[in-house]
Amino acid sequence: MSDYRDVQTAVRVEKFRIWFAWLCGGFVMLGIALATQNIHIVSVITQVLFLVGGVAFTITAVRMTNALNRQAEAKRREVLGDL
């Protein structure tokens, strides 16, 4: 059972890292967007790029979290013998 607990702890830490990086990236993108808001064409370009990038990063973070959930579920089934 200790092995499963280690996996659960590792999964929790990795999920935290994924979403913390996503949040920090969002704040950086927000800061850049606010810094360029008075330069009209650059502002539009950065906003469009950040919108597309933000959606892509969100999809990536969700997929990574789902993959971690699948790995944890497989390990739980292995430990409990529910193969």
C-alpha positions in Angstrom: 0.0 0.0 0.0 3.0 2.3 0.6 3.9 2.1 -3.1 0.4 3.4 -4.0 0.7 6.2 -1.5 4.1 7.2 -3.1 2.5 7.3 -6.5 -0.4 9.4 -5.2 2.0 11.9 -3.7 4.0 12.1 -6.8 0.9 12.6 -8.9 -0.4 15.3 -6.6 3.0 17.1 -6.8 3.1 16.9 -10.5 -0.4 18.2 -10.9 0.5 21.1 -8.7 3.6 21.8 -10.8 1.6 21.7 -14.0 -1.1 24.1 -12.8 1.4 26.4 -11.0 3.4 26.7 -14.3 0.1 27.4 -16.2 -0.9 30.1 -13.7 2.6 31.8 -13.8 2.6 31.7 -17.5 -0.8 33.4 -17.5 0.4 36.2 -15.3 3.5 36.7 -17.5 1.2 36.8 -20.6 -1.1 39.3 -18.8 1.9 41.5 -17.9 3.1 41.5 -21.4 -0.3 42.3 -22.8 -0.7 45.2 -20.3 2.7 46.5 -21.2 1.9 46.6 -24.9 -1.6 47.9 -24.7 -0.7 51.4 -25.8 1.1 50.2 -29.0 -2.0 49.5 -31.0 -0.9 47.0 -33.7 1.5 45.2 -31.3 -1.3 45.0 -28.7 -3.6 43.3 -31.1 -1.0 40.9 -32.3 0.0 40.0 -28.7 -3.5 39.6 -27.6 -4.3 37.2 -30.5 -1.1 35.2 -29.9 -1.7 35.0 -26.2 -5.3 33.9 -26.7 -4.3 31.1 -29.0 -1.3 30.2 -26.8 -3.5 30.3 -23.7 -6.0 27.9 -25.2 -3.2 25.6 -26.3 -1.5 25.7 -22.9 -4.8 25.0 -21.2 -5.5 22.0 -23.4 -2.0 20.7 -22.8 -2.3 21.1 -19.0 -5.6 19.3 -18.9 -4.3 16.5 -21.1 -1.2 16.1 -18.8 -3.5 16.0 -15.7 -5.7 13.4 -17.3 -2.6 11.3 -18.2 -1.5 11.5 -14.6 -4.9 10.5 -13.4 -4.9 7.4 -15.7 -1.4 6.4 -14.4 -2.6 6.7 -10.8 -5.7 4.7 -11.5 -3.7 2.0 -13.2 -1.4 1.8 -10.2 -4.3 1.7 -7.8 -5.8 -1.2 -9.7 -2.5 -3.0 -9.7 -2.1 -2.5 -5.9 -5.6 -3.6 -5.2 -5.6 -6.5 -7.6 -8.4 -5.2 -9.8 -6.6 -6.0 -13.0 
